[in-house]
C-alpha cells in the first residue's frame, strides 16, 4: 500500500478545504468497506484520503420538505437499519432496513483495533 495523507474534517467546509487543490488524487471514505481493500491491493493510489465519519452533517437522517428522507453520505448501514424514521416510512421500510442489516457489520471496539494493530507490529 502506498502512503497517503489522511484528513479528518469535522465539517463540510473543512472537507472542501482539505480537498482543494488535490484534484483526482483525493478519495473520500465514510465506512471504508469499498475503499480500504482497494488501497491495500494498490488498485488505488490517492495522495489524500478524506475521512467523512467525523462530519456531523453527513451522518444525519432527516425528513426533507417533500416528506422524503435525506440520508447523509456517512450514515452507517447499521444506523440505517435501526433508525425509527426509516422503519416507519412505508415506501422504504420493506426493503431498506433488511438490506442494511445484510450489509451492516458491527464495528469492533476501538480497544480491539488498537490491540490488533499492536499485534501486527510485533510480528
C-alpha positions as a Markdown table, in Angstrom:
| # | Residue | x | y | z |
|---|---|---|---|---|
| 1 | Unk | 0.0 | 0.0 | 0.0 |
| 2 | Unk | 1.3 | 3.4 | -1.0 |
| 3 | Unk | 1.5 | 6.1 | 1.7 |
| 4 | Unk | -1.1 | 8.9 | 1.6 |
| 5 | Unk | -2.2 | 11.8 | 3.7 |
| 6 | Unk | -5.3 | 11.5 | 5.8 |
| 7 | Unk | -7.7 | 14.4 | 6.5 |
| 8 | Unk | -10.2 | 14.2 | 9.4 |
| 9 | Unk | -12.5 | 17.1 | 8.9 |
| 10 | Unk | -15.3 | 17.9 | 11.3 |
| 11 | Unk | -17.5 | 20.0 | 8.9 |
| 12 | Unk | -18.3 | 20.1 | 5.2 |
| 13 | Unk | -16.3 | 23.3 | 4.9 |
| 14 | Unk | -13.2 | 21.6 | 6.4 |
| 15 | Unk | -13.8 | 18.8 | 4.0 |
| 16 | Unk | -13.8 | 21.1 | 1.0 |
| 17 | Unk | -10.7 | 22.9 | 2.2 |
| 18 | Unk | -8.8 | 19.7 | 2.6 |
| 19 | Unk | -9.8 | 18.6 | -0.9 |
| 20 | Unk | -8.9 | 21.9 | -2.5 |
| 21 | Unk | -6.0 | 21.6 | -4.9 |
| 22 | Unk | -5.7 | 17.8 | -4.9 |
| 23 | Unk | -7.9 | 17.2 | -8.0 |
| 24 | Unk | -8.5 | 13.5 | -8.8 |
| 25 | Unk | -5.8 | 12.4 | -6.3 |
| 26 | Unk | -8.4 | 12.6 | -3.4 |
| 27 | Unk | -10.6 | 9.7 | -2.2 |
| 28 | Unk | -13.4 | 10.0 | 0.3 |
| 29 | Unk | -14.1 | 7.4 | 2.9 |
| 30 | Unk | -17.1 | 7.1 | 5.1 |
| 31 | Unk | -17.1 | 3.4 | 6.2 |
| 32 | Unk | -14.2 | 2.2 | 4.2 |
| 33 | Unk | -15.6 | -1.2 | 3.2 |
| 34 | Unk | -15.0 | -0.5 | -0.5 |
| 35 | Unk | -12.0 | 1.8 | -0.4 |
| 36 | Unk | -9.7 | 0.1 | 2.1 |
| 37 | Unk | -9.3 | -3.2 | 0.2 |
| 38 | Unk | -8.6 | -1.3 | -3.0 |
| 39 | Unk | -5.9 | 0.8 | -1.2 |
| 40 | Unk | -4.4 | -2.4 | 0.4 |
| 41 | Unk | -4.2 | -4.1 | -3.0 |
| 42 | Unk | -2.7 | -0.9 | -4.6 |
| 43 | Unk | -5.6 | -0.6 | -7.0 |
| 44 | Unk | -6.0 | 3.0 | -6.0 |
| 45 | Unk | -3.1 | 5.3 | -5.1 |
| 46 | Unk | -4.5 | 8.6 | -3.8 |
| 47 | Unk | -2.4 | 11.4 | -2.4 |
| 48 | Unk | -5.1 | 12.2 | 0.1 |
| 49 | Unk | -7.9 | 10.3 | 1.8 |
| 50 | Unk | -10.6 | 12.3 | 3.5 |
| 51 | Unk | -12.5 | 10.5 | 6.3 |
| 52 | Unk | -16.1 | 11.7 | 6.3 |
| 53 | Unk | -17.1 | 9.9 | 9.5 |
| 54 | Unk | -16.4 | 12.9 | 11.7 |
| 55 | Unk | -18.6 | 15.3 | 9.6 |
| 56 | Unk | -21.8 | 15.5 | 11.6 |
| 57 | Unk | -23.8 | 17.0 | 8.7 |
| 58 | Unk | -23.1 | 13.8 | 6.7 |
| 59 | Unk | -24.2 | 11.5 | 9.5 |
| 60 | Unk | -27.7 | 12.8 | 9.5 |
| 61 | Unk | -31.0 | 11.1 | 8.6 |
| 62 | Unk | -33.6 | 13.8 | 8.1 |
| 63 | Unk | -37.0 | 14.5 | 6.6 |
| 64 | Unk | -36.9 | 16.8 | 3.6 |
| 65 | Unk | -39.5 | 19.3 | 2.6 |
| 66 | Unk | -41.3 | 16.8 | 0.4 |
| 67 | Unk | -41.7 | 14.3 | 3.2 |
| 68 | Unk | -38.9 | 12.0 | 2.0 |
| 69 | Unk | -35.8 | 11.0 | 3.8 |
| 70 | Unk | -32.4 | 12.6 | 3.3 |
| 71 | Unk | -29.7 | 10.0 | 4.2 |
| 72 | Unk | -26.2 | 11.5 | 4.7 |
| 73 | Unk | -23.1 | 10.0 | 3.0 |
| 74 | Unk | -21.6 | 9.0 | 6.3 |
| 75 | Unk | -24.6 | 7.2 | 7.8 |
| 76 | Unk | -23.6 | 3.7 | 8.5 |
| 77 | Unk | -25.6 | 0.7 | 7.3 |
| 78 | Unk | -26.3 | -0.2 | 11.0 |
| 79 | Unk | -27.7 | 3.3 | 11.8 |
| 80 | Unk | -29.9 | 3.0 | 8.7 |
| 81 | Unk | -31.1 | -0.4 | 9.8 |
| 82 | Unk | -32.1 | 0.7 | 13.3 |
| 83 | Unk | -33.4 | 4.3 | 12.6 |
| 84 | Unk | -37.1 | 4.6 | 13.6 |
| 85 | Unk | -37.8 | 7.1 | 10.7 |
| 86 | Unk | -36.5 | 4.6 | 8.1 |
| 87 | Unk | -38.6 | 1.8 | 9.6 |
| 88 | Unk | -41.7 | 4.0 | 9.8 |
| 89 | Unk | -41.5 | 5.1 | 6.2 |
| 90 | Unk | -43.9 | 2.7 | 4.3 |
| 91 | Unk | -42.1 | 3.3 | 1.0 |
| 92 | Unk | -38.7 | 2.2 | 2.4 |
| 93 | Unk | -39.4 | 0.0 | 5.5 |
| 94 | Unk | -40.0 | -3.1 | 3.4 |
| 95 | Unk | -36.6 | -3.1 | 1.7 |
| 96 | Unk | -34.2 | -0.6 | 3.3 |
| 97 | Unk | -33.7 | -1.9 | 6.9 |
| 98 | Unk | -33.4 | -5.6 | 5.8 |
| 99 | Unk | -30.9 | -4.6 | 3.1 |
| 100 | Unk | -28.9 | -2.5 | 5.6 |
| 101 | Unk | -29.0 | -5.4 | 8.1 |
| 102 | Unk | -27.4 | -7.7 | 5.5 |
| 103 | Unk | -24.6 | -5.3 | 4.7 |
| 104 | Unk | -24.1 | -3.9 | 8.2 |
| 105 | Unk | -21.3 | -5.4 | 10.3 |
| 106 | Unk | -20.9 | -4.4 | 13.9 |
| 107 | Unk | -17.8 | -2.3 | 14.4 |
| 108 | Unk | -15.2 | -3.8 | 16.7 |
| 109 | Unk | -14.5 | -1.7 | 19.8 |
| 110 | Unk | -11.6 | 0.7 | 19.5 |
| 111 | Unk | -9.6 | -1.2 | 22.1 |
| 112 | Unk | -9.7 | -4.2 | 19.8 |
| 113 | Unk | -8.4 | -2.2 | 16.9 |
| 114 | Unk | -5.6 | -0.8 | 19.0 |
| 115 | Unk | -4.6 | -4.3 | 20.2 |
| 116 | Unk | -4.7 | -5.8 | 16.7 |
| 117 | Unk | -2.5 | -3.0 | 15.3 |
| 118 | Unk | 0.0 | -3.5 | 18.1 |
| 119 | Unk | -0.1 | -7.2 | 17.5 |
| 120 | Unk | 0.6 | -6.7 | 13.8 |
| 121 | Unk | 3.6 | -4.5 | 14.5 |
| 122 | Unk | 5.2 | -7.2 | 16.7 |
| 123 | Unk | 5.0 | -9.9 | 14.1 |
